[in-house]
Amino acid sequence: MKVLVVNCGSSSLKYQLFDSETEQALASGVASRVAVNGGTQAQLEHRVAGNSSHVVCAPMPDHEVALGHVLEALVHPEHGVLNTLEEIGAVGHRVVHGGERFSESVLIDDKVIAAIEGFCEIAPLHNPANLQGILASRHRLPGVPMVAVFDTAFHQTLPPTAYIYGLPYELYEERGIRRYGFHGTSHRYVAGQAVEVLGAAGRSADKIITCHLGNGCSITAVEGGKSVQTSMGFTPLAGLLMGTRCGDIDPALVPYLINHLGMDSREIDEMLNKRSGLLGISGVSSDMRDIHAAAEAGNPRARLARDIFCYRLRRYIGAYAAVIGGVDAVVFTAGIGENDAWVRAQAMQGLGFLGLCLDEQANADGNLNGSRDVATAESRARILIIPTNEELLISRDTAALASTEQSVLRDPA
Ligand code: ADP
């Protein structure tokens, strides 16, 4: 089956078309500046596996028009990979927030759409765009089964001790205020890969700590394949230091900023999400590569920013080992996790007491792609680098659910 995976942001539409049997991505791309200034400067960059990209510049006032251009590109006589759109057997959508309702991926129907809409209040930056992608696909590909894969779903196994905040309990009961956690598709994918790698080596894989370090960063404790604690919270602002997000701070800072600096809630929200983290501390950039360049040129705030990034990561790894009573493997993934040997080395410093010993040479070898183990041969626990592939997991879930629907249609009870 050919599965189209769609990931809509407020001004973008990213996609990949998979062959679910071979798990190969046949084509991928991104429509950007969708709906910005009426979508007059939008463009679609479409890439067919192994070829250079094909760019379409066209007005894209909304996600439905953008999706129309994506579908045209997929069947384009020169740049396309499909003869007709009827070859698309299912569409998988990345949806950020599934609240407490969705602990796994689901086939999309009117009730699911209403539920996703209901979570717009607690995910105002993400769910509305995800929803637009779903509605656009419904119009453009009527009758094709669609599946929602939620960023929060993997973390629905957290126990209440891990998700209830120290606030009046009514806020949880009446307003759903609790830790949800995000990046769940990535944590689930790399944890699953880690289980395979460790199992093949005859090693225990019960206690895994997964570190997703991209522009957004989060860390998850996975026990027996289930997420039991994760660093992001009610929103993706909590936990680790990130590119522009502050991660954990003292909540009393918010009223302090209101009362003493005259900031309002919008300004504070913008500062904590867009002007903090690596960017805020260094004053240089939110990109770890720029931070390294500045640190090596002697910039003390860039040095401090990267040190704080690694310190907080190490602190969380220690805490999560305590939560799950030890660790069989730590997994690094996403832009920084997969590529940044310096960060991995700093984060792992002093963790020998947990049985985690980094092989400095293997860690520094930048010529290797794909999954690898960078712990020393003697290290009791493993240190794994595993490239994340959220789209592939969305495609797998989508193909599995779409085929159950098709079999129900074939054999009505
Ligand atoms: P996103 O969360 O937007 O998907 P990515 O997973 O691409 O982000 O991660 C972006 C981060 O990864 C940036 O801080 C960037 O500096 C870092 N990064 C990407 N490639 C490298 C590299 N080769 N070495 C060090 N850092 C890298």
Residues whose N, C-alpha, C, O or C-beta is under 5 A from the ligand:
A	BS01	ADP	L213 G214 N215 G216 S286 D287 M288 R289 A334 G335 I336 N339 D340
